[in-house]
């Protein structure tokens, strides 16, 4: 019987965690760097897989751009907070040098990801 990808993934994580005590102390910094690289690769893969096919403006064809107030209401934050954090939020769409909008689909994905954590 073929194992599911999820079972294989969990086995790899269990084996990795079980082997932590076997890593020599002097190799711990290098191991942490390698784990950070794996984490970065996973995050990049997640970001790429979340990007749907895009239309001409760099927005998914099935997406909608929200104003700051609409996005703030959806996220339950104040508009000022959203402006201050726009550069770091993955669902921000800069439509001009002084104007931002927010991907509704990106916000929904962001909320779903935060619920899991």
C-alpha positions as CSV (number, residue, x, y, z in Angstrom):
1,X,0.0,0.0,0.0
2,X,1.3,3.4,-1.0
3,X,1.8,6.0,1.8
4,X,0.2,9.4,1.4
5,X,2.4,12.4,1.0
6,X,1.2,13.7,4.4
7,X,2.3,10.5,6.1
8,X,5.7,10.6,4.4
9,X,6.1,14.3,5.4
10,X,5.3,13.5,9.0
11,X,7.7,10.6,9.0
12,X,10.5,12.9,7.7
13,X,9.7,15.5,10.4
14,X,9.7,12.8,13.2
15,X,13.0,11.4,12.0
16,X,14.6,14.8,11.8
17,X,13.3,15.7,15.3
18,X,14.5,12.3,16.7
19,X,18.0,13.0,15.3
20,X,18.4,16.4,17.0
21,X,20.2,14.9,20.0
22,X,22.7,13.2,17.7
23,X,23.9,16.4,16.1
24,X,27.4,17.3,17.5
25,X,27.4,20.5,19.5
26,X,29.9,22.2,17.2
27,X,27.6,21.5,14.2
28,X,24.5,23.0,15.7
29,X,25.0,26.5,14.1
30,X,25.4,24.9,10.7
31,X,22.3,22.8,11.3
32,X,20.3,25.8,12.2
33,X,21.4,27.6,9.1
34,X,20.4,24.6,7.0
35,X,17.0,24.5,8.7
36,X,16.5,28.2,8.1
37,X,17.2,27.5,4.4
38,X,14.6,24.7,4.3
39,X,12.1,27.1,6.0
40,X,12.8,29.8,3.4
41,X,12.3,27.3,0.6
42,X,9.0,26.1,2.1
43,X,7.8,29.7,2.5
44,X,8.8,30.5,-1.1
45,X,7.0,27.5,-2.4
46,X,3.9,28.4,-0.4
47,X,4.0,31.9,-1.7
48,X,4.4,30.8,-5.3
49,X,1.7,28.2,-5.0
50,X,-0.7,30.8,-3.6
51,X,-0.1,33.1,-6.7
52,X,-2.9,32.5,-9.2
53,X,-2.7,33.2,-12.9
54,X,-2.6,37.0,-13.2
55,X,-4.3,39.5,-15.4
56,X,-2.7,42.5,-16.9
57,X,-2.5,44.6,-13.7
58,X,-0.8,41.8,-11.7
59,X,-4.0,40.8,-10.0
60,X,-5.6,37.4,-10.3
61,X,-8.5,37.3,-12.7
62,X,-10.8,36.0,-10.0
63,X,-9.6,38.5,-7.4
64,X,-10.9,41.9,-6.3
65,X,-8.9,44.9,-5.0
66,X,-10.1,46.4,-1.8
67,X,-9.6,49.9,-0.5
68,X,-7.7,50.5,2.7
69,X,-11.0,50.8,4.7
70,X,-12.5,47.7,3.1
71,X,-9.4,45.7,3.9
72,X,-9.1,47.1,7.4
73,X,-12.7,46.1,8.1
74,X,-12.1,42.6,6.7
75,X,-9.0,42.1,8.9
76,X,-10.4,43.8,12.0
77,X,-7.7,46.4,12.1
78,X,-7.5,50.2,11.8
79,X,-6.7,51.8,8.4
80,X,-3.6,53.4,9.9
81,X,-2.2,50.0,11.0
82,X,-2.8,48.7,7.5
83,X,-0.9,51.7,5.9
84,X,2.0,51.3,8.3
85,X,2.3,47.5,7.6
86,X,1.4,47.6,3.9
87,X,5.0,47.1,2.7
88,X,5.3,43.8,4.7
89,X,1.9,42.3,4.0
90,X,1.8,39.8,1.2
91,X,-1.6,40.9,-0.2
92,X,-0.7,44.5,-0.7
93,X,-1.0,45.7,-4.3
94,X,0.7,49.1,-5.1
95,X,-1.4,50.6,-7.9
96,X,0.7,53.8,-8.1
97,X,3.5,55.3,-6.0
98,X,1.1,56.8,-3.6
99,X,-1.9,54.4,-3.7
100,X,-2.3,50.9,-2.4
101,X,-5.0,48.4,-2.6
102,X,-5.3,45.0,-1.1
103,X,-6.1,41.7,-2.7
104,X,-9.3,40.2,-1.3
105,X,-8.1,36.7,-2.2
106,X,-4.7,37.4,-0.6
107,X,-6.4,38.6,2.6
108,X,-8.6,35.4,2.6
109,X,-5.5,33.2,2.2
110,X,-3.7,35.2,4.9
111,X,-6.6,34.8,7.4
112,X,-6.8,31.1,6.6
113,X,-3.1,30.7,7.2
114,X,-3.2,32.5,10.5
115,X,-6.1,30.3,11.7
116,X,-4.0,27.2,11.3
117,X,-1.1,28.6,13.3
